Amino acid sequence: MQKLPSLRGAKLRGRRVFVRVDFNVPIQDGRITDDRRIRAALPTLQHLLTEGAGVVLCSHLGRPKDGQPDPKYSLAPVRAHLETLLGRPVGWIEDPTAVHPIAPGEVYLMENIRFFPGETKNDTTFAKVLAQWAEVYVCDAFGSVHRAHASVEALPRLMPEKYAGFLVEAEWENAQRVLTGIEHPYLVVVGGAKVSDKLPLLKHLLPKLDRLLIGGGMSYTFLHAQGLPMGKSLLEADQVEAARAILEEAAALGKKVLLPVDSVAATEFRADAPARVFRHDEGAFPAEYMGLDIGPETIQQARTFISGARTILWNGPMGVFEWEKFRTGTVKVAAYLAEETQKGAHTLVGGGDTASAAEVAGVVDKLSFVSTGGGALLELLAGQTLPGIAALLS
């Protein structure tokens, strides 16, 4: 397994450190509603401060238009929250081009780096300005390493000394466990809405895995590809052939695949819609219904299917878990994965929705690792090169 340059053992006392973090958190009425990404960066920040470094933090928030400042995307609320978490003042950098000294023990947060057009353009001139803030670069923004942006890719290539923060290091090592350090049987559980989002992942992992469990909205495209009825359920018509090809390749490779045999369904996409259970047998699933969760028979089969797995990747919920009536499949599958983890399986959970589903199921602390990355993790697991990681290794 290729190792990233580690912050552990680096000489940091009296030095200025530029840290790219991922503080892209949900904010409503000026209040942060989920601070997991901020808390995930705290071990790295506390280590830097304990070691006597001066710290400049850089993050994006949302997608402001054309690199223009927008008050609703300001990181000011994050700064206030970070002060509470760290228990110390956090300075404010309104303009990253106005470089000034940072003393040991000081922490500053830059305003949303996407307010400046050089960021998303991966502009080297802008990166050179950012480089004046520090002597050491640390990447702890796993959720952003798949972006070729100035603070993620161009800047570390300019820095003489660069490291992975503790979060990025943990993300990388856990991803490698399901890519190269596999203990068999290897189970991959995928769900969520779209086949197209998971296709590169499935193609890359299919030769490696032993069992593939498919649920969520994407499962109905696979059911359709098998000629099974799925009513008004979500369908990606342009992905039917791709889904069929995945199933055919899995069969040719001798892989075990579990698709829903029944679904909890409703005639409308509503939290309070009357729900019924139908099988996906010929003529059994009514044309006016849509599947919104895996059904009880599928859940029972899933328990047996999951049992005994030693390496597990879970990406995507089994249904519309945000609604209580349609979350049973997700909660049950999450519980089964937690049981296997407690028996010694290594379980990596990835994607924002999947992390939220694990929280709803109450199993976050019973799984091996819950990733902070969505697109970054999917691209890494699909075998793609991540610009931020490549820059650290350059």
N, C-alpha and C positions, 0 to 999 in steps of 0.2 A: 504494500500500500504506500503510495506516495505521500510524504509528510509535508505539511505546510510549515513555513518558517514560524517558529513558536515564540510567543512573547515571554515565556518562562525563561528566566536566566538573562534576559536582556538588561543592559546597563542603562538605567533610566533617570537616575538621580540628577536633578538640576537641568534636565533636558526638556525641550518642548516637543510634545507629541500631538500630531494631528490624527484624530480618530473619526473614521467614517462609520457612523452608526445608522441604524434603521429605526427612526422615531416616527415612522409613518403610521400614526395611530388614529383611531376614530375620535373625533371631537364634535360634541353637540352642545350648542349654546355656551361655548367657551370651556366646556368640561370634558376631560378625557374619559371615555366610557370603557376603554379596555387598555390597560397600560402594560400588557405582557411584554411587548417589544422593548419598552423602556427598562423594565425590570430585568430582562434578559441580558442587557448590556452592563448592568451594575457590577458584576464580578470583575470585568476588565477595567472599568473606571476606577473602582476601589483599589485594584492592584496598582494601577498607574500612580494614584495619589499616595498610596502607602509607600511606594518606591521613590517618592519625591519628585515626580514629573509635573510640569505644567501642561494642562490639557485643553485642546481646542476640539470641540465636537461639531460635526457636520452631518446634516441629514436633509432629506427631502420630506415633503408632506403633500400628498395629493398630486394633482396634475394641473398646476396653474398654466394658463394659456400663453403660449409663445414666450416663455421665460419672463413673464411680466409679474410684478408684485401684485398680490391679491390678499387683502386682510383675512379672508376666511381660511387661507392656507398658511397663516403665520404660525411659526413655532413658539410664539410667546407663551401660550398655555402650557406647552411642554416644558419650557424653561422653569415656570413656577412649580410644576409638578416634580421636576427633577430636583429642585432645591429641597423639597420635602423629603424625597427618597434618599438623597445624599446627606441631608442634615447640614448643608453648608451653602453659602451663596454661589450662584452661577452667573457669571458675567454674560453680557449680551453683545454680539457682534452684528450690527445692522448691515454693514457693508463689508464683505470679505476682501475687497480691494484696498481697504484702509488698514494696512497691516500695522500692528503695534506689539510691543514686547508682552510676553506671558511669563509670570514669575512661577517658581516651583510651588506646587500646592494649589494654584489657581485653576479654576475650571471656567471655560467660556463656551457658549453655544452660539453658533452662527444662525442667522435667519435662514429660512428655507432656501437651500442652495439652488432649487429650480426657479427661483425668482431671477436668476442670472442666465442669459441665453447660452453662455459658454459651457454650462453644465451638460445639457442634453446633447449639445453638438460635439461633446468630447474634445473641446477646443484646447490645444496644447498651451496657447498663450494664457488662457484663463487658469489652466492647471499650474503654470509657472508662478502665477500670482498666489495661488493657494499654497504652493510649496514654500513660500517665504514665511509662513506661519510657524514652521516646525522643522526639526532635524530628523524626526522619526515619524513614520506612517504606520498606522494600525487600521486594518479593516475588520470591523465587527458588525458589518451590515450584510448578513447573509441574504436577506430578502432582496438585496440590490445587486449582488455580484453578477447577475446575468445581464446587466445593463452596461453598455460601453459608453459610460458618462465620465466627465472629467474627474470628479472626485473619486470615482471607482476604478477607472482604467488608466487614464492619462497621468494622473497625479502619482500613483505608486511607481510607475515606470521612471519618474523623474527623481524619486527619493533614493538616497544612498542606503537607507536602512528601512526595512519594512517587515511587518509581522502580521500574522493572523491573530485577532483577538480571541479570547476564550470561547465566545459563542461560535464564531466562524470555525474555529478548530474543532469544536464538538460536533457542529453540523457536518463538516467534512468527514470526520472519522465515522460518524454514525451512518452516513450515506455509503461510505466504502464497505461497511459491514453487510449491506444488502446488494452491493455490486461485485465485490471481489472476495470479501471474507465470509462467504456464505457457508452456513451449516445447514445441511438438508435434513428433513424436507423443508423446502422454501415455498412459502405461501404469499401470494400477492392478492390483496383485496382492493378492488377499485370500484368507485361509485361516482356520484355527482351527475351533472346534467349531460355533458357532451362527450361523445366518443372522440371527436376531433381533438379535444384537449389532452386525451390520454393515449392517442394512437402512437406517437413516437416512443413513449414509455413502454407500452405493451410490446411493440416491435423489438425494442432493445432487450427487454427482460424475459421475453418468452423462452429463449433458449436456456436461460439460467434457472427459471422457476420450475417447481414441481406441480403446484396447484394454483389455479386462478379462479377467484370468486368475483363475479361481476354483479353489482346491484345498482341502485339509483336509476335516474332517468336514462343513463346511457345503456342500461341493460335492455331497454325496449327496442333499440336499434338492432342489437344482437338477436333478440327474439324474432324480430321481423325478418332478419337475414336467414333465420331457420324456417321461415314460413309459418311461424306460430302467431296466433291472434294476440293483439295487444291494444285493440280498441283505439281510443283517442290519446293513448299514452304518448309521451315525448318521442319524436322520431327525427333523426337527422337523415333525411332521404339520401343526401349526397355521400353518406358514410356507410351505407348498407353493404356495398361491395367490400369496403375495407374491413368491416366487422366480420363478414363471411370469410374473408381471407385469413383473419386472425384465428377464427375457429378451425378452419381447415388446417392451418399450420400447427396449431396446438394438437390436433388429432394426429397429424403426421409425426409429430415429435413425441407422442405418447404422454402429453400433459393432461392432467385432470382439470376439467372446467365445470364450475357450478354456476348456472344461470337460474333466475327465479322460476320456480314451478308454479307459484301462485303470487298474487299481489293484493294488497289492500287498496281498493279503488273507489273513486267517486266520479260523479258526472260533471262536477265543477272543481276548478282549482281554488278552493277556499278552505280556510282552517276549520270551519264548522260544517263543511259539506258532509252529508250522510255517507258513511263508509260501508263497503261490503267487500268480502273476500271472494276472488274468482281464480280458478286455475287457468293456466295458459295452454290448455289442451284445445284441440280442434273443436270449435263451436262452443267452448265453455266461457270465453271472455267476451262480454257484450260490447258491441261496437260503440255504444254511447258512453262507456266508462273509460277512465284513465287511471293507470297505476301510479300510486303516490308513495308506496312503501312495499318492501318485500313482505310476503304473507307468512302465516304461521308454519306451513309445511316447509317453506324455504328456510325459515329460521331454524327449524329442527334439523334439516339436512346440513345447514351451515355449521351447526355445533359439531357434528361428526366430521365434516370436511376440514374444519380448523384444528381439531384435536391432533396433537402430536407434532405440529409444526415447530421447527427450531429457529427459523428465520422468517420474520413477517414484515411485510410492507403494507401499510393501509393508507390509501389516498382516495377520499371521496365518501360521503355518507350514503346509506342504503335507501334513503327516501327523503321526504321533506321534513327533516328532523326539527326544524324551527316550529312546527305545529305539533302539539302534543298527540293528536290523533294519529299522526303519520310518522312517529319517531321510534316506535317499538323495535323495528328491524335494526335500525342504527344502534340503539341502546343495547340490544341483545348481542349483536355482533361485537360491539366494543367490549362488552363484559366477557365474551368468550376469548377475545384477543388478550385481555388482561389476565384471564386464568392461565393461558399458555405462557404469558410472560412470567407469571409467578412460578411456573414450573421450570423456568430457565430459558425460554425462547427469547431471542432478541427482536424487539418490536419497534419499528420506526414508523411514526405517524407524521404525515406531511400534508400541507395545505391549510389555508386559513379556515375553511369550512370544516375540515376534518378535525382540526384542533378544537374548534368550537363544539363539534359533535362529541369529542372525547370529554370535554368539560360538562356538557349536558348529561352525558352518561356517568359522570363522576369517576372516571378511571384514569385521569391524567397522571396521577401519582403511582399508578399500577402498571404503566407502560415504560419501556426502556427509554424512549426519547421522543419528544414531540417537537417537530421542527417549526421554526419561525418563518420559513420560506415557503412561498407558493410556487410561482413560476420558476424561481431559481432552483428549487429542489426537483421539479419536474424535468427541467432541462438537464440537470446534472445526472439524474437517474436514466435519462434517455440517451446518455453518452455524449452530450454536447459539451463543447468548450465554453466555460464561463469567463467572460473578459476580466472580471475582478479577481478571480482565482489565478488565471494565466498571468496577470500583472504581478501578483504576489510571488509567483514562481519564476518570474523573468530575471 
